[in-house]
Amino acid sequence: MKYAIFSDIHSNLEALAAVLKDARERRVDAYICLGDIVGIGASPIECIEILRNMNVSVVHGDYDLEVCDQGSQVKTSNRIQETLVWTRNQVSGSDIDWIRSHRREGSEKHFRYVHASLNQIAPWQRLIAPMDASEHFDFQRESLCFVGHSHLQKIFQLDAISEELPFQNVIPNKKVKTVVSVGSVGRPQDNISDAAYVIYDSNQNILWPLRVPYDVRSAQLKMKSAGFDIELIRSLAVGR
């Protein structure tokens, strides 16, 4: 089975469309979304509609829950909070019900997936450094897990100690624990604007990290029309 695994769309329709087109061309068999479908970008309704009409497995992210419940899932800047308030005023009750229907985590025969770290002591922890992964591994029972949330493409392995591996085509070692941070579709934060996702072939046990260019300018113009902060708009073009 060949899976397209993606996360952190953040209401960026152009990036999502580019990733799904790329995945279709690579003949994937299944799609998994690791949450944060909405927030920050200006196309929440369109992104939700695309996913609702697909056969895709979805887990929720902190931004998704924030838009649904108006709680305190997201601790961030005022300019991002303004996009969340705007998003709440755009989506329908049916959209909210669909987002709320998702689980915190999911699993397939060969792996587990979740939005952020499995660390139950520090909810919504980002996997950025080996220490973060070490805390995550305390709660990971399977040999392989996929996460989003950090907006970075990283791979960590626990073999006596937690260490970061080069993020390239990888054959995960099933004898040790591996966690893969798949990057962000709509809001990469590694100084590269291209949308990020991964493909995992469970039959061959091979992982492909992928980047896909998209129409950043169109996404920026929609954010401008929505009245979003100018620095938030500019950062989209430089992957920050």
Protein Blocks (a to p, Z undefined) as FASTA:
>chain_A
ZZdddehklopaklmmmmmmmmmmnopabdcdebjkbghiaclmlmmmmmmmpccddddd
fklmmmmnopakbgcdfklmmmmmmmmmmpcfklmmmmmmpcfbdcdfkbccdfbdfblk
lghiacfbfklmmmmmmmmmbfbdcdehkopacddddehiacddddddddddfkbccddd
ebjfklccehpabdcdddddfklopacdddddddfklmmmmmmmnopafklmmmmmnoZZ
